[in-house]
Each structure stands twice: as structure tokens, then as C-alpha cells.
Amino acid sequence: MKNLLKVAGIQLESTTDRAENLHRAGRLTGIAAERGASIVCLPQLFNTHWFPATINKEAVGFAESAEGPTITAMRELAERYAIVLIAPIYEKAGTELFNTAFVIGTTGEILGRYRKVHVPQIPLWEERSYFKPGDLGFPVIDTPFAKIGIQLCWDVFFPEGFRSLALDGADIVFAPTASAFFQSHAKWDRAIGAAAHANSIFILRVNRIGGATGQEFYGRSFCVRPDGDLVDAPSGSGEGVVLTTIDLAEIGETRREWVFLKDRRPSLYKRISEEKA
């Protein structure tokens, strides 16, 4: 029995002009909604240029609260089109700063948020200089269309997050990324495909495009089935809407064939939760 759902990722080249970024994100989100998308996901930190490429104390000025202009505009957008919208921004929560994806519902309400758990500090991704590791765990957010989870960029290389989301009932995990250097794309493809198959879930990867400061974000957004295969061919490197139709019934069908979750042995995995590697 088919349970079809259209989802979309927005490939966007973001600049230092927040107002222009919001305008373009809104236009492309509207196109996705008009083409039937029920859930739309924007790229990581979509409303700003990629400031974590360097360490600059002034960049903390890009942080916004849930009441700030970006989430306010995205709430209006979600309500206008009656869609679920995933909006990843630099979040200011009191005195704390996080890399956060907000999930906004069809009437403009905030359904939940995910704060990036695995925060890298490597050249061109100096994220620990800006973001505290997430403190909300791996929430599964119930939307009118499906139960969803989020993994932000570096998170995709840590299987524990995907497994936690699958065990808590996520149907789809959205993975907004800021991946540069096309020659590395196969590593991201393998990690995401393996996570989808190991957990029998859909994963939609949504990547940035363009860039500066020695980076070139290459797009190549794609959706993976619960058996680890691609739903459609990956997108190119241009700005636009990546629209795909998924059949949620495939989750149950795959789990009956690939019984990974059924054959788990949690009592033997205690080593995973130890602090020291």
C-alpha cells in the first residue's frame, strides 16, 4: 500500500546579505510548495554566508533567537504554503549559541528544533569557535506528514544519531550540510546511504552551493531509500529546488526484509556510551 509524500531540498548560495538570502529562500520554497512538496528543507545556516570558515569574534552577530527576523519570516512562509519547513540557523538561546535546525509547522508554529551535536573544529569549519554542542539529544518531531529527525552536516558520520532517531520512530531524517570540495562527495554518499540502510529510513541530504574563502560547496543533494539506494539521481551544483517523491510504505517493507533493528543486541553495546575512546 503506497503512502506517497513529496519532499524538497533547497540548494541556495548564501551571501552576507541576509535579506537577499531570505528573499531567495522564500522564492524557492514557494516553488517547491507549488510543485506539491509537503516538507521543505533549507541548507545548513542558509541565511548567512559560511562565516565558520574563519575565526572572527564579530561573526557572533549573525546569531538570532527564535523570535528573530529569520525564523519569523520562515514561520510566515510555512503558514502561507501550509508546509513543514526546516530552517537551520545560528541560534542564540539566552547566553548560549548553537547550530540549530528549526522545524516549523503548517500553521507557522515551531514544532521543535535540533541543535547540532557533533561540532567540528577543522580548517574552514571552525565551528566550535561559534557553536556549543547541542543539548537536546536527537528529537523525533511529529509533523502532519511524517515523523522526522535532523542531522546537521558532520553529524552524518556518527551512526549513533541516526540509530537513536530510527529507534524513536523517525521516518525521514533531513541532513542539511555545508560540504565543499567535490572530490570528497563519495565519502558523504557512502555514510548517508549506509545510515539509511542500517536503520531502514529515508534520508534527504540538502547541501549548500557556491562559497568563498577557499571553499566551493558543490550541491549534489539527494534522497536515499530505506534500503540505501538513491530515490533519484543526485542534483547538480546550481541553485534550485530538489524535489522527490517517497513512499513511506517502503520503511516497513524494508524492515521485513533487512531485519537489522530486530536483531540488535543492545546489552553488548555499552562500550559505545563510554566517554573515553
C-alpha positions, 0 to 999 in steps of 0.5 A, a space after each residue: 500500500 503506497 503512502 506517497 509524500 513529496 519532499 524538497 531540498 533547497 540548494 541556495 548560495 548564501 551571501 552576507 546579505 541576509 535579506 537577499 538570502 531570505 528573499 531567495 529562500 522564500 522564492 524557492 520554497 514557494 516553488 517547491 510548495 507549488 510543485 506539491 512538496 509537503 516538507 521543505 528543507 533549507 541548507 545548513 545556516 542558509 541565511 548567512 554566508 559560511 562565516 565558520 570558515 574563519 575565526 572572527 569574534 564579530 561573526 557572533 552577530 549573525 546569531 538570532 533567537 527564535 523570535 528573530 527576523 529569520 525564523 519569523 519570516 520562515 514561520 510566515 512562509 510555512 503558514 502561507 504554503 501550509 508546509 513543514 519547513 526546516 530552517 537551520 540557523 545560528 541560534 542564540 538561546 539566552 547566553 548560549 549559541 548553537 547550530 540549530 535546525 528549526 522545524 516549523 509547522 503548517 500553521 507557522 508554529 515551531 514544532 521543535 528544533 535540533 541543535 547540532 551535536 557533533 561540532 567540528 573544529 577543522 580548517 574552514 569549519 571552525 565551528 566550535 569557535 561559534 557553536 556549543 554542542 547541542 543539548 537536546 539529544 536527537 528529537 523525533 518531531 511529529 509533523 502532519 506528514 511524517 515523523 522526522 529527525 535532523 542531522 546537521 552536516 558532520 553529524 552524518 558520520 556518527 551512526 549513533 544519531 541516526 540509530 537513536 532517531 530510527 529507534 524513536 520512530 523517525 521516518 525521514 531524517 533531513 541532513 542539511 550540510 555545508 560540504 565543499 570540495 567535490 572530490 570528497 562527495 563519495 565519502 558523504 554518499 557512502 555514510 548517508 546511504 549506509 545510515 539509511 540502510 542500517 536503520 531502514 529510513 529515508 534520508 534527504 541530504 540538502 547541501 549548500 552551493 557556491 562559497 568563498 574563502 577557499 571553499 566551493 560547496 558543490 550541491 549534489 543533494 539527494 534522497 536515499 531509500 530505506 534500503 540505501 539506494 538513491 530515490 533519484 539521481 543526485 542534483 547538480 551544483 546550481 541553485 534550485 529546488 530538489 524535489 522527490 517523491 517517497 513512499 513511506 510504505 517502503 520503511 516497513 517493507 524494508 524492515 521485513 526484509 533487512 531485519 537489522 533493528 530486530 536483531 540488535 543486541 543492545 546489552 553488548 553495546 555499552 562500550 559505545 556510551 563510554 566517554 573515553 575512546 
